[in-house]
């Protein structure tokens, strides 16, 4: 199967059905309601953007289909602390187990290690996963427009906001962006990586960011490696950046984030 996203989603649906059989929605919903209130993901991003010119979502993931094993010595707790010290506005934690080697435990450990709001980065296809995300302690979920139809996207969005979470809506092309803008969330992520082929195209992402209305909060995702990349996307209209592999491949990801934030190229 050449379409990586299709394969991941198929496996995710199977995994969710098995999980729902073990833990029915009603039980997961009760667990979600017992968790302390969300920390305010969107507000943290906006605050950093207003004070520093951009808000950074620093990603915690062990592996990916495109890069393989990224960080053999992997401590979500240590990474969360390093990112907080490096000036991150928020965290993104991969919880998908088969392709990214993530888990709910990674998110719980990262969130407990700092005061930053946390995005559950996964392939959200069912409202059961939204309840699960809140039960983990997630403050925001990701809705990938390439993975769901409009009705499902709205259902996921409404379920998340019902729990007090924020929603990051992700688009990769013009059609997906048009669909994303039908949703109420102000957080619009433009992913330069095509999830079907895993190829990165910063130029296409740059052009799409220009189309995000000013009343929305545009976030550049993937392909950010330098201050020059940040400056380029900021010029197009990005106010937030989700950065992962380029930081995780460094010996000290927190220091690498600090350097990226302070680069003269994006000042």
MONOR-V662615 format. One line per field, one symbol per residue. ss: DSSP state (@ for helix, = for strand, . for the rest). phi: phi as a letter, one per 20 degrees, with the letter a starting at -180 (. if undefined). burial: 1 if it has 24 or more other ideal C-beta (glycine too) atoms within 12 Angstrom, else 0. A space follows every 50 residues. Layout:
# MONOR-V662615
ss->???
phi->???
burial->???
This chain:
# MONOR-V662615
ss->...@@@@@@@@@@@@@@@@@@@..@@@@@@@@@@......@@@@@@@@@@ @@..======..==...==......@@@@@@@@@@....=====...... ...@@@@@@@@@....=====.....@@@@@@@@@@...=====.....@ @@@@@@@@@@@@...======..@@@@@@@......=====.=......= .@@@@@@@@.......=====.....@@@@@@@@@@...====.@@@@.. ..@@@@@@@@@@.@@@.
phi->.feffffffffffffffffffecgggfffffffefgggenffffffffff ecnadddeedbebbfedmfecgeccgfffffffffenfebdccfdfeedd leaffgffffffebdffceeeadecbfgffffffffofdbcddeffdcef ffgfffgfffffeneeceedcccffffgffffefgeededefeffedmed cffffgffgfefgffedecedmmecbffffffffffpfdccdccgfefee fcgffffgfffegffdf
burial->00011001101100110010000010011001001001101101110110 01111111111111101001100101001111110111111111111011 11110111111011011111111111111111111111111111111100 01111110111011111111111001101110101111111111110101 01011101101100011111111110101101110111111111111101 00110111111010010
